Amino acid sequence: MKLIGQMSLFVLLGFWVLNYLRVNVLPKGYIFDRTRLQEIGQDVLASHPGANATVLLDEVHKLLKAEYGHYINDMDDNAWVFNNAGNAMGTMIVLHASISEYLIFFGSATGTEGHTGTHFSDDYFLILTGEERAALPHARVPEVYKPGDSHHMKCGESKQYSIQNGTWALELAQGWIPSMLPFGFLEVFTSTLDLGSFIKTAKISGIDMGKNLLKGKF
């Protein structure tokens, strides 16, 4: 019992330290501003009324490149990967990955539904096309997010969510990004066995995190 108590205390202390660093240290290294990202998305939507998802994503990517330069990866059809997490399935492309931030395009041509996961980070989901619905456990009606809206998932919060077919979003996460990886990878081993997507995602994310560390970006 004494050993269990000591281990529990050690775990609690570890969480306290990680949370302290998340709140007081990590933000000093953030390069992305969620308000600015929403402005970029809204500007593209306003200047391209009725445009399809391909045009909108390309235009948002161009503005991100212009604003953040070498911190944004190039877009290539071969860089898109399937992502299965929380019983939801979509596709994504990694625009930026570092220890404290990731920025991706995420969506689904067919629509999907599942659990958001509970993460050691804040997540901002900016809708570019389609619609997202989300709900906390006590909710009787869903939250509804449409193009131009940003859905903020607070650190430690979890929801049920769904996106309709043809929904695409720019997603920013800020916090301890490596802690999110088990949620993103677990279903490869318990369900899909899609090792190709797993290897591709791990390779892209790992290389980008290492590349950004070399640039001094934590």
mmCIF file of the C-alpha atoms, coordinates in Angstrom:
data_MODEL
# 
_entry.id   MODEL 
# 
loop_
_atom_site.group_PDB 
_atom_site.id 
_atom_site.type_symbol 
_atom_site.label_atom_id 
_atom_site.label_alt_id 
_atom_site.label_comp_id 
_atom_site.label_asym_id 
_atom_site.label_entity_id 
_atom_site.label_seq_id 
_atom_site.pdbx_PDB_ins_code 
_atom_site.Cartn_x 
_atom_site.Cartn_y 
_atom_site.Cartn_z 
_atom_site.occupancy 
_atom_site.B_iso_or_equiv 
_atom_site.pdbx_formal_charge 
_atom_site.auth_seq_id 
_atom_site.auth_comp_id 
_atom_site.auth_asym_id 
_atom_site.auth_atom_id 
_atom_site.pdbx_PDB_model_num 
ATOM 1   C CA . MET A 1 1   ? 0.000   0.000  0.000   1.00 0.00 ? 1   MET A CA 1 
ATOM 2   C CA . LYS A 1 2   ? 2.849   2.334  0.841   1.00 0.00 ? 2   LYS A CA 1 
ATOM 3   C CA . LEU A 1 3   ? 4.411   1.709  -2.592  1.00 0.00 ? 3   LEU A CA 1 
ATOM 4   C CA . ILE A 1 4   ? 1.096   2.393  -4.320  1.00 0.00 ? 4   ILE A CA 1 
ATOM 5   C CA . GLY A 1 5   ? 0.734   5.638  -2.367  1.00 0.00 ? 5   GLY A CA 1 
ATOM 6   C CA . GLN A 1 6   ? 4.243   6.734  -3.349  1.00 0.00 ? 6   GLN A CA 1 
ATOM 7   C CA . MET A 1 7   ? 3.601   5.917  -7.002  1.00 0.00 ? 7   MET A CA 1 
ATOM 8   C CA . SER A 1 8   ? 0.314   7.843  -6.947  1.00 0.00 ? 8   SER A CA 1 
ATOM 9   C CA . LEU A 1 9   ? 2.055   10.836 -5.429  1.00 0.00 ? 9   LEU A CA 1 
ATOM 10  C CA . PHE A 1 10  ? 4.774   10.630 -8.076  1.00 0.00 ? 10  PHE A CA 1 
ATOM 11  C CA . VAL A 1 11  ? 2.171   10.501 -10.875 1.00 0.00 ? 11  VAL A CA 1 
ATOM 12  C CA . LEU A 1 12  ? 0.245   13.460 -9.433  1.00 0.00 ? 12  LEU A CA 1 
ATOM 13  C CA . LEU A 1 13  ? 3.465   15.448 -9.087  1.00 0.00 ? 13  LEU A CA 1 
ATOM 14  C CA . GLY A 1 14  ? 4.354   14.614 -12.695 1.00 0.00 ? 14  GLY A CA 1 
ATOM 15  C CA . PHE A 1 15  ? 0.975   15.828 -13.935 1.00 0.00 ? 15  PHE A CA 1 
ATOM 16  C CA . TRP A 1 16  ? 1.323   19.011 -11.887 1.00 0.00 ? 16  TRP A CA 1 
ATOM 17  C CA . VAL A 1 17  ? 4.741   19.740 -13.404 1.00 0.00 ? 17  VAL A CA 1 
ATOM 18  C CA . LEU A 1 18  ? 3.542   19.047 -16.952 1.00 0.00 ? 18  LEU A CA 1 
ATOM 19  C CA . ASN A 1 19  ? 0.482   21.229 -16.464 1.00 0.00 ? 19  ASN A CA 1 
ATOM 20  C CA . TYR A 1 20  ? 2.574   24.039 -14.966 1.00 0.00 ? 20  TYR A CA 1 
ATOM 21  C CA . LEU A 1 21  ? 4.865   23.925 -17.988 1.00 0.00 ? 21  LEU A CA 1 
ATOM 22  C CA . ARG A 1 22  ? 1.860   23.788 -20.347 1.00 0.00 ? 22  ARG A CA 1 
ATOM 23  C CA . VAL A 1 23  ? 0.338   26.921 -18.830 1.00 0.00 ? 23  VAL A CA 1 
ATOM 24  C CA . ASN A 1 24  ? 3.458   28.957 -18.059 1.00 0.00 ? 24  ASN A CA 1 
ATOM 25  C CA . VAL A 1 25  ? 6.254   27.835 -20.367 1.00 0.00 ? 25  VAL A CA 1 
ATOM 26  C CA . LEU A 1 26  ? 4.964   26.279 -23.593 1.00 0.00 ? 26  LEU A CA 1 
ATOM 27  C CA . PRO A 1 27  ? 2.937   29.357 -24.685 1.00 0.00 ? 27  PRO A CA 1 
ATOM 28  C CA . LYS A 1 28  ? 6.176   31.355 -24.926 1.00 0.00 ? 28  LYS A CA 1 
ATOM 29  C CA . GLY A 1 29  ? 7.160   29.156 -27.859 1.00 0.00 ? 29  GLY A CA 1 
ATOM 30  C CA . TYR A 1 30  ? 3.839   29.232 -29.726 1.00 0.00 ? 30  TYR A CA 1 
ATOM 31  C CA . ILE A 1 31  ? 4.068   30.726 -33.203 1.00 0.00 ? 31  ILE A CA 1 
ATOM 32  C CA . PHE A 1 32  ? 0.422   30.350 -34.215 1.00 0.00 ? 32  PHE A CA 1 
ATOM 33  C CA . ASP A 1 33  ? -2.333  32.688 -33.078 1.00 0.00 ? 33  ASP A CA 1 
ATOM 34  C CA . ARG A 1 34  ? -5.793  31.106 -33.118 1.00 0.00 ? 34  ARG A CA 1 
ATOM 35  C CA . THR A 1 35  ? -7.465  34.482 -33.749 1.00 0.00 ? 35  THR A CA 1 
ATOM 36  C CA . ARG A 1 36  ? -5.224  35.169 -36.717 1.00 0.00 ? 36  ARG A CA 1 
ATOM 37  C CA . LEU A 1 37  ? -5.858  31.702 -38.148 1.00 0.00 ? 37  LEU A CA 1 
ATOM 38  C CA . GLN A 1 38  ? -9.602  32.293 -37.913 1.00 0.00 ? 38  GLN A CA 1 
ATOM 39  C CA . GLU A 1 39  ? -9.173  35.646 -39.673 1.00 0.00 ? 39  GLU A CA 1 
ATOM 40  C CA . ILE A 1 40  ? -7.265  33.918 -42.486 1.00 0.00 ? 40  ILE A CA 1 
ATOM 41  C CA . GLY A 1 41  ? -10.007 31.322 -42.865 1.00 0.00 ? 41  GLY A CA 1 
ATOM 42  C CA . GLN A 1 42  ? -12.768 33.915 -42.812 1.00 0.00 ? 42  GLN A CA 1 
ATOM 43  C CA . ASP A 1 43  ? -10.939 36.118 -45.344 1.00 0.00 ? 43  ASP A CA 1 
ATOM 44  C CA . VAL A 1 44  ? -10.614 33.189 -47.766 1.00 0.00 ? 44  VAL A CA 1 
ATOM 45  C CA . LEU A 1 45  ? -14.288 32.295 -47.334 1.00 0.00 ? 45  LEU A CA 1 
ATOM 46  C CA . ALA A 1 46  ? -15.333 35.901 -47.947 1.00 0.00 ? 46  ALA A CA 1 
ATOM 47  C CA . SER A 1 47  ? -13.174 36.293 -51.057 1.00 0.00 ? 47  SER A CA 1 
ATOM 48  C CA . HIS A 1 48  ? -14.148 32.922 -52.576 1.00 0.00 ? 48  HIS A CA 1 
ATOM 49  C CA . PRO A 1 49  ? -17.911 32.561 -52.142 1.00 0.00 ? 49  PRO A CA 1 
ATOM 50  C CA . GLY A 1 50  ? -19.202 29.221 -53.356 1.00 0.00 ? 50  GLY A CA 1 
ATOM 51  C CA . ALA A 1 51  ? -15.709 27.809 -53.906 1.00 0.00 ? 51  ALA A CA 1 
ATOM 52  C CA . ASN A 1 52  ? -15.164 24.083 -53.443 1.00 0.00 ? 52  ASN A CA 1 
ATOM 53  C CA . ALA A 1 53  ? -13.008 22.536 -50.715 1.00 0.00 ? 53  ALA A CA 1 
ATOM 54  C CA . THR A 1 54  ? -9.943  22.127 -52.949 1.00 0.00 ? 54  THR A CA 1 
ATOM 55  C CA . VAL A 1 55  ? -9.846  25.840 -53.769 1.00 0.00 ? 55  VAL A CA 1 
ATOM 56  C CA . LEU A 1 56  ? -10.449 26.912 -50.168 1.00 0.00 ? 56  LEU A CA 1 
ATOM 57  C CA . LEU A 1 57  ? -7.753  24.656 -48.707 1.00 0.00 ? 57  LEU A CA 1 
ATOM 58  C CA . ASP A 1 58  ? -5.256  25.761 -51.351 1.00 0.00 ? 58  ASP A CA 1 
ATOM 59  C CA . GLU A 1 59  ? -5.961  29.441 -50.684 1.00 0.00 ? 59  GLU A CA 1 
ATOM 60  C CA . VAL A 1 60  ? -5.718  29.047 -46.903 1.00 0.00 ? 60  VAL A CA 1 
ATOM 61  C CA . HIS A 1 61  ? -2.442  27.169 -47.376 1.00 0.00 ? 61  HIS A CA 1 
ATOM 62  C CA . LYS A 1 62  ? -1.022  29.989 -49.527 1.00 0.00 ? 62  LYS A CA 1 
ATOM 63  C CA . LEU A 1 63  ? -1.838  32.576 -46.847 1.00 0.00 ? 63  LEU A CA 1 
ATOM 64  C CA . LEU A 1 64  ? -0.357  30.357 -44.119 1.00 0.00 ? 64  LEU A CA 1 
ATOM 65  C CA . LYS A 1 65  ? 2.827   30.002 -46.164 1.00 0.00 ? 65  LYS A CA 1 
ATOM 66  C CA . ALA A 1 66  ? 2.988   33.760 -46.661 1.00 0.00 ? 66  ALA A CA 1 
ATOM 67  C CA . GLU A 1 67  ? 2.541   34.417 -42.943 1.00 0.00 ? 67  GLU A CA 1 
ATOM 68  C CA . TYR A 1 68  ? 4.520   31.601 -41.318 1.00 0.00 ? 68  TYR A CA 1 
ATOM 69  C CA . GLY A 1 69  ? 7.037   30.728 -44.022 1.00 0.00 ? 69  GLY A CA 1 
ATOM 70  C CA . HIS A 1 70  ? 9.194   27.655 -43.457 1.00 0.00 ? 70  HIS A CA 1 
ATOM 71  C CA . TYR A 1 71  ? 7.126   26.542 -40.472 1.00 0.00 ? 71  TYR A CA 1 
ATOM 72  C CA . ILE A 1 72  ? 4.379   25.431 -42.892 1.00 0.00 ? 72  ILE A CA 1 
ATOM 73  C CA . ASN A 1 73  ? 4.880   22.258 -44.933 1.00 0.00 ? 73  ASN A CA 1 
ATOM 74  C CA . ASP A 1 74  ? 4.124   22.092 -48.638 1.00 0.00 ? 74  ASP A CA 1 
ATOM 75  C CA . MET A 1 75  ? 0.833   20.501 -49.701 1.00 0.00 ? 75  MET A CA 1 
ATOM 76  C CA . ASP A 1 76  ? 0.994   17.337 -51.780 1.00 0.00 ? 76  ASP A CA 1 
ATOM 77  C CA . ASP A 1 77  ? -1.716  14.764 -52.489 1.00 0.00 ? 77  ASP A CA 1 
ATOM 78  C CA . ASN A 1 78  ? 0.714   12.048 -51.379 1.00 0.00 ? 78  ASN A CA 1 
ATOM 79  C CA . ALA A 1 79  ? 1.024   13.652 -47.931 1.00 0.00 ? 79  ALA A CA 1 
ATOM 80  C CA . TRP A 1 80  ? -2.651  13.087 -47.065 1.00 0.00 ? 80  TRP A CA 1 
ATOM 81  C CA . VAL A 1 81  ? -3.277  10.166 -44.699 1.00 0.00 ? 81  VAL A CA 1 
ATOM 82  C CA . PHE A 1 82  ? -6.220  8.375  -43.138 1.00 0.00 ? 82  PHE A CA 1 
ATOM 83  C CA . ASN A 1 83  ? -6.744  9.024  -39.441 1.00 0.00 ? 83  ASN A CA 1 
ATOM 84  C CA . ASN A 1 84  ? -8.819  6.747  -37.190 1.00 0.00 ? 84  ASN A CA 1 
ATOM 85  C CA . ALA A 1 85  ? -9.311  7.932  -33.618 1.00 0.00 ? 85  ALA A CA 1 
ATOM 86  C CA . GLY A 1 86  ? -12.167 7.765  -31.141 1.00 0.00 ? 86  GLY A CA 1 
ATOM 87  C CA . ASN A 1 87  ? -14.117 5.558  -33.595 1.00 0.00 ? 87  ASN A CA 1 
ATOM 88  C CA . ALA A 1 88  ? -14.163 8.412  -36.109 1.00 0.00 ? 88  ALA A CA 1 
ATOM 89  C CA . MET A 1 89  ? -12.382 8.279  -39.465 1.00 0.00 ? 89  MET A CA 1 
ATOM 90  C CA . GLY A 1 90  ? -11.147 11.130 -41.595 1.00 0.00 ? 90  GLY A CA 1 
ATOM 91  C CA . THR A 1 91  ? -8.179  12.243 -43.635 1.00 0.00 ? 91  THR A CA 1 
ATOM 92  C CA . MET A 1 92  ? -5.551  14.816 -42.743 1.00 0.00 ? 92  MET A CA 1 
ATOM 93  C CA . ILE A 1 93  ? -2.404  16.516 -43.907 1.00 0.00 ? 93  ILE A CA 1 
ATOM 94  C CA . VAL A 1 94  ? 0.213   17.759 -41.441 1.00 0.00 ? 94  VAL A CA 1 
ATOM 95  C CA . LEU A 1 95  ? 1.042   21.416 -42.080 1.00 0.00 ? 95  LEU A CA 1 
ATOM 96  C CA . HIS A 1 96  ? 3.166   21.786 -38.936 1.00 0.00 ? 96  HIS A CA 1 
ATOM 97  C CA . ALA A 1 97  ? 4.210   19.503 -36.095 1.00 0.00 ? 97  ALA A CA 1 
ATOM 98  C CA . SER A 1 98  ? 6.337   20.416 -33.099 1.00 0.00 ? 98  SER A CA 1 
ATOM 99  C CA . ILE A 1 99  ? 6.433   19.458 -29.418 1.00 0.00 ? 99  ILE A CA 1 
ATOM 100 C CA . SER A 1 100 ? 3.999   22.214 -28.431 1.00 0.00 ? 100 SER A CA 1 
ATOM 101 C CA . GLU A 1 101 ? 1.873   22.785 -31.567 1.00 0.00 ? 101 GLU A CA 1 
ATOM 102 C CA . TYR A 1 102 ? 0.397   21.056 -34.547 1.00 0.00 ? 102 TYR A CA 1 
ATOM 103 C CA . LEU A 1 103 ? -1.538  22.489 -37.465 1.00 0.00 ? 103 LEU A CA 1 
ATOM 104 C CA . ILE A 1 104 ? -3.410  20.240 -39.888 1.00 0.00 ? 104 ILE A CA 1 
ATOM 105 C CA . PHE A 1 105 ? -6.173  20.175 -42.439 1.00 0.00 ? 105 PHE A CA 1 
ATOM 106 C CA . PHE A 1 106 ? -8.662  17.521 -41.338 1.00 0.00 ? 106 PHE A CA 1 
ATOM 107 C CA . GLY A 1 107 ? -11.960 16.401 -42.775 1.00 0.00 ? 107 GLY A CA 1 
ATOM 108 C CA . SER A 1 108 ? -13.993 13.714 -44.452 1.00 0.00 ? 108 SER A CA 1 
ATOM 109 C CA . ALA A 1 109 ? -15.521 13.354 -47.894 1.00 0.00 ? 109 ALA A CA 1 
ATOM 110 C CA . THR A 1 110 ? -18.114 10.921 -46.483 1.00 0.00 ? 110 THR A CA 1 
ATOM 111 C CA . GLY A 1 111 ? -18.721 12.250 -42.964 1.00 0.00 ? 111 GLY A CA 1 
ATOM 112 C CA . THR A 1 112 ? -17.917 10.636 -39.607 1.00 0.00 ? 112 THR A CA 1 
ATOM 113 C CA . GLU A 1 113 ? -18.760 10.595 -35.900 1.00 0.00 ? 113 GLU A CA 1 
ATOM 114 C CA . GLY A 1 114 ? -16.920 9.694  -32.714 1.00 0.00 ? 114 GLY A CA 1 
ATOM 115 C CA . HIS A 1 115 ? -15.196 10.772 -29.498 1.00 0.00 ? 115 HIS A CA 1 
ATOM 116 C CA . THR A 1 116 ? -12.894 13.801 -29.530 1.00 0.00 ? 116 THR A CA 1 
ATOM 117 C CA . GLY A 1 117 ? -10.478 12.254 -27.056 1.00 0.00 ? 117 GLY A CA 1 
ATOM 118 C CA . THR A 1 118 ? -9.282  13.931 -23.860 1.00 0.00 ? 118 THR A CA 1 
ATOM 119 C CA . HIS A 1 119 ? -6.049  15.788 -24.424 1.00 0.00 ? 119 HIS A CA 1 
ATOM 120 C CA . PHE A 1 120 ? -3.278  17.648 -22.602 1.00 0.00 ? 120 PHE A CA 1 
ATOM 121 C CA . SER A 1 121 ? -3.711  20.534 -25.039 1.00 0.00 ? 121 SER A CA 1 
ATOM 122 C CA . ASP A 1 122 ? -6.182  23.112 -26.319 1.00 0.00 ? 122 ASP A CA 1 
ATOM 123 C CA . ASP A 1 123 ? -7.677  22.397 -29.711 1.00 0.00 ? 123 ASP A CA 1 
ATOM 124 C CA . TYR A 1 124 ? -9.174  24.888 -32.201 1.00 0.00 ? 124 TYR A CA 1 
ATOM 125 C CA . PHE A 1 125 ? -11.194 23.463 -35.096 1.00 0.00 ? 125 PHE A CA 1 
ATOM 126 C CA . LEU A 1 126 ? -11.878 26.091 -37.773 1.00 0.00 ? 126 LEU A CA 1 
ATOM 127 C CA . ILE A 1 127 ? -14.589 24.976 -40.180 1.00 0.00 ? 127 ILE A CA 1 
ATOM 128 C CA . LEU A 1 128 ? -13.906 25.835 -43.840 1.00 0.00 ? 128 LEU A CA 1 
ATOM 129 C CA . THR A 1 129 ? -16.629 23.761 -45.508 1.00 0.00 ? 129 THR A CA 1 
ATOM 130 C CA . GLY A 1 130 ? -19.523 21.671 -44.222 1.00 0.00 ? 130 GLY A CA 1 
ATOM 131 C CA . GLU A 1 131 ? -20.623 21.481 -40.604 1.00 0.00 ? 131 GLU A CA 1 
ATOM 132 C CA . GLU A 1 132 ? -19.486 20.067 -37.268 1.00 0.00 ? 132 GLU A CA 1 
ATOM 133 C CA . ARG A 1 133 ? -21.758 19.163 -34.361 1.00 0.00 ? 133 ARG A CA 1 
ATOM 134 C CA . ALA A 1 134 ? -20.494 18.507 -30.847 1.00 0.00 ? 134 ALA A CA 1 
ATOM 135 C CA . ALA A 1 135 ? -21.928 17.816 -27.415 1.00 0.00 ? 135 ALA A CA 1 
ATOM 136 C CA . LEU A 1 136 ? -20.823 17.472 -23.805 1.00 0.00 ? 136 LEU A CA 1 
ATOM 137 C CA . PRO A 1 137 ? -22.245 14.522 -21.820 1.00 0.00 ? 137 PRO A CA 1 
ATOM 138 C CA . HIS A 1 138 ? -25.081 16.578 -20.273 1.00 0.00 ? 138 HIS A CA 1 
ATOM 139 C CA . ALA A 1 139 ? -26.116 18.272 -23.540 1.00 0.00 ? 139 ALA A CA 1 
ATOM 140 C CA . ARG A 1 140 ? -29.621 17.795 -24.924 1.00 0.00 ? 140 ARG A CA 1 
ATOM 141 C CA . VAL A 1 141 ? -28.953 19.767 -28.117 1.00 0.00 ? 141 VAL A CA 1 
ATOM 142 C CA . PRO A 1 142 ? -25.697 19.925 -30.096 1.00 0.00 ? 142 PRO A CA 1 
ATOM 143 C CA . GLU A 1 143 ? -23.296 22.784 -30.565 1.00 0.00 ? 143 GLU A CA 1 
ATOM 144 C CA . VAL A 1 144 ? -23.265 23.614 -34.280 1.00 0.00 ? 144 VAL A CA 1 
ATOM 145 C CA . TYR A 1 145 ? -20.227 25.000 -36.114 1.00 0.00 ? 145 TYR A CA 1 
ATOM 146 C CA . LYS A 1 146 ? -20.401 26.257 -39.698 1.00 0.00 ? 146 LYS A CA 1 
ATOM 147 C CA . PRO A 1 147 ? -17.831 27.741 -42.132 1.00 0.00 ? 147 PRO A CA 1 
ATOM 148 C CA . GLY A 1 148 ? -15.875 30.522 -40.412 1.00 0.00 ? 148 GLY A CA 1 
ATOM 149 C CA . ASP A 1 149 ? -16.658 29.213 -36.904 1.00 0.00 ? 149 ASP A CA 1 
ATOM 150 C CA . SER A 1 150 ? -13.897 27.955 -34.607 1.00 0.00 ? 150 SER A CA 1 
ATOM 151 C CA . HIS A 1 151 ? -14.674 25.192 -32.120 1.00 0.00 ? 151 HIS A CA 1 
ATOM 152 C CA . HIS A 1 152 ? -12.450 25.499 -29.029 1.00 0.00 ? 152 HIS A CA 1 
ATOM 153 C CA . MET A 1 153 ? -11.890 22.248 -27.139 1.00 0.00 ? 153 MET A CA 1 
ATOM 154 C CA . LYS A 1 154 ? -10.326 23.141 -23.805 1.00 0.00 ? 154 LYS A CA 1 
ATOM 155 C CA . CYS A 1 155 ? -7.506  21.082 -22.315 1.00 0.00 ? 155 CYS A CA 1 
ATOM 156 C CA . GLY A 1 156 ? -8.981  18.031 -20.563 1.00 0.00 ? 156 GLY A CA 1 
ATOM 157 C CA . GLU A 1 157 ? -12.398 18.442 -22.173 1.00 0.00 ? 157 GLU A CA 1 
ATOM 158 C CA . SER A 1 158 ? -14.048 15.674 -24.191 1.00 0.00 ? 158 SER A CA 1 
ATOM 159 C CA . LYS A 1 159 ? -17.123 15.608 -26.410 1.00 0.00 ? 159 LYS A CA 1 
ATOM 160 C CA . GLN A 1 160 ? -19.049 13.532 -28.871 1.00 0.00 ? 160 GLN A CA 1 
ATOM 161 C CA . TYR A 1 161 ? -18.739 15.049 -32.331 1.00 0.00 ? 161 TYR A CA 1 
ATOM 162 C CA . SER A 1 162 ? -19.787 14.517 -35.911 1.00 0.00 ? 162 SER A CA 1 
ATOM 163 C CA . ILE A 1 163 ? -18.908 16.127 -39.226 1.00 0.00 ? 163 ILE A CA 1 
ATOM 164 C CA . GLN A 1 164 ? -21.145 15.893 -42.248 1.00 0.00 ? 164 GLN A CA 1 
ATOM 165 C CA . ASN A 1 165 ? -19.848 14.706 -45.615 1.00 0.00 ? 165 ASN A CA 1 
ATOM 166 C CA . GLY A 1 166 ? -17.628 17.259 -47.322 1.00 0.00 ? 166 GLY A CA 1 
ATOM 167 C CA . THR A 1 167 ? -16.546 18.945 -44.078 1.00 0.00 ? 167 THR A CA 1 
ATOM 168 C CA . TRP A 1 168 ? -12.973 20.274 -43.997 1.00 0.00 ? 168 TRP A CA 1 
ATOM 169 C CA . ALA A 1 169 ? -11.295 22.234 -41.231 1.00 0.00 ? 169 ALA A CA 1 
ATOM 170 C CA . LEU A 1 170 ? -8.035  23.860 -40.231 1.00 0.00 ? 170 LEU A CA 1 
ATOM 171 C CA . GLU A 1 171 ? -7.153  22.385 -36.840 1.00 0.00 ? 171 GLU A CA 1 
ATOM 172 C CA . LEU A 1 172 ? -4.665  23.880 -34.366 1.00 0.00 ? 172 LEU A CA 1 
ATOM 173 C CA . ALA A 1 173 ? -3.585  22.118 -31.179 1.00 0.00 ? 173 ALA A CA 1 
ATOM 174 C CA . GLN A 1 174 ? -1.386  23.802 -28.570 1.00 0.00 ? 174 GLN A CA 1 
ATOM 175 C CA . GLY A 1 175 ? 0.021   21.991 -25.537 1.00 0.00 ? 175 GLY A CA 1 
ATOM 176 C CA . TRP A 1 176 ? 1.850   18.678 -25.078 1.00 0.00 ? 176 TRP A CA 1 
ATOM 177 C CA . ILE A 1 177 ? 1.444   17.311 -28.604 1.00 0.00 ? 177 ILE A CA 1 
ATOM 178 C CA . PRO A 1 178 ? 3.262   13.963 -28.034 1.00 0.00 ? 178 PRO A CA 1 
ATOM 179 C CA . SER A 1 179 ? 0.626   13.100 -25.407 1.00 0.00 ? 179 SER A CA 1 
ATOM 180 C CA . MET A 1 180 ? -2.012  13.165 -28.179 1.00 0.00 ? 180 MET A CA 1 
ATOM 181 C CA . LEU A 1 181 ? -0.286  10.520 -30.290 1.00 0.00 ? 181 LEU A CA 1 
ATOM 182 C CA . PRO A 1 182 ? -1.599  7.381  -28.500 1.00 0.00 ? 182 PRO A CA 1 
ATOM 183 C CA . PHE A 1 183 ? -5.182  8.504  -29.200 1.00 0.00 ? 183 PHE A CA 1 
ATOM 184 C CA . GLY A 1 184 ? -4.305  9.035  -32.837 1.00 0.00 ? 184 GLY A CA 1 
ATOM 185 C CA . PHE A 1 185 ? -2.498  5.709  -33.260 1.00 0.00 ? 185 PHE A CA 1 
ATOM 186 C CA . LEU A 1 186 ? -4.272  3.194  -30.997 1.00 0.00 ? 186 LEU A CA 1 
ATOM 187 C CA . GLU A 1 187 ? -6.951  2.102  -33.465 1.00 0.00 ? 187 GLU A CA 1 
ATOM 188 C CA . VAL A 1 188 ? -4.281  1.042  -35.943 1.00 0.00 ? 188 VAL A CA 1 
ATOM 189 C CA . PHE A 1 189 ? -3.460  -1.838 -33.578 1.00 0.00 ? 189 PHE A CA 1 
ATOM 190 C CA . THR A 1 190 ? -6.933  -2.544 -32.182 1.00 0.00 ? 190 THR A CA 1 
ATOM 191 C CA . SER A 1 191 ? -9.056  -2.166 -35.310 1.00 0.00 ? 191 SER A CA 1 
ATOM 192 C CA . THR A 1 192 ? -7.884  -0.967 -38.723 1.00 0.00 ? 192 THR A CA 1 
ATOM 193 C CA . LEU A 1 193 ? -4.420  -2.592 -38.980 1.00 0.00 ? 193 LEU A CA 1 
ATOM 194 C CA . ASP A 1 194 ? -3.655  0.197  -41.455 1.00 0.00 ? 194 ASP A CA 1 
ATOM 195 C CA . LEU A 1 195 ? 0.080   0.098  -40.875 1.00 0.00 ? 195 LEU A CA 1 
ATOM 196 C CA . GLY A 1 196 ? 0.745   2.095  -44.028 1.00 0.00 ? 196 GLY A CA 1 
ATOM 197 C CA . SER A 1 197 ? -1.113  5.132  -42.684 1.00 0.00 ? 197 SER A CA 1 
ATOM 198 C CA . PHE A 1 198 ? 0.500   4.666  -39.260 1.00 0.00 ? 198 PHE A CA 1 
ATOM 199 C CA . ILE A 1 199 ? 4.039   4.576  -40.651 1.00 0.00 ? 199 ILE A CA 1 
ATOM 200 C CA . LYS A 1 200 ? 3.379   7.515  -42.957 1.00 0.00 ? 200 LYS A CA 1 
ATOM 201 C CA . THR A 1 201 ? 1.851   9.643  -40.160 1.00 0.00 ? 201 THR A CA 1 
ATOM 202 C CA . ALA A 1 202 ? 4.624   8.769  -37.682 1.00 0.00 ? 202 ALA A CA 1 
ATOM 203 C CA . LYS A 1 203 ? 7.303   9.526  -40.269 1.00 0.00 ? 203 LYS A CA 1 
ATOM 204 C CA . ILE A 1 204 ? 5.848   12.889 -41.307 1.00 0.00 ? 204 ILE A CA 1 
ATOM 205 C CA . SER A 1 205 ? 5.167   13.996 -37.712 1.00 0.00 ? 205 SER A CA 1 
ATOM 206 C CA . GLY A 1 206 ? 8.504   12.764 -36.357 1.00 0.00 ? 206 GLY A CA 1 
ATOM 207 C CA . ILE A 1 207 ? 10.558  14.388 -39.107 1.00 0.00 ? 207 ILE A CA 1 
ATOM 208 C CA . ASP A 1 208 ? 8.669   17.666 -38.743 1.00 0.00 ? 208 ASP A CA 1 
ATOM 209 C CA . MET A 1 209 ? 9.071   17.724 -34.958 1.00 0.00 ? 209 MET A CA 1 
ATOM 210 C CA . GLY A 1 210 ? 12.791  17.074 -35.302 1.00 0.00 ? 210 GLY A CA 1 
ATOM 211 C CA . LYS A 1 211 ? 13.167  19.658 -38.062 1.00 0.00 ? 211 LYS A CA 1 
ATOM 212 C CA . ASN A 1 212 ? 11.421  22.292 -35.958 1.00 0.00 ? 212 ASN A CA 1 
ATOM 213 C CA . LEU A 1 213 ? 13.506  21.456 -32.889 1.00 0.00 ? 213 LEU A CA 1 
ATOM 214 C CA . LEU A 1 214 ? 16.597  22.138 -34.972 1.00 0.00 ? 214 LEU A CA 1 
ATOM 215 C CA . LYS A 1 215 ? 15.111  25.537 -35.810 1.00 0.00 ? 215 LYS A CA 1 
ATOM 216 C CA . GLY A 1 216 ? 14.713  26.203 -32.084 1.00 0.00 ? 216 GLY A CA 1 
ATOM 217 C CA . LYS A 1 217 ? 10.942  25.650 -32.195 1.00 0.00 ? 217 LYS A CA 1 
ATOM 218 C CA . PHE A 1 218 ? 9.816   23.623 -29.173 1.00 0.00 ? 218 PHE A CA 1 
# 
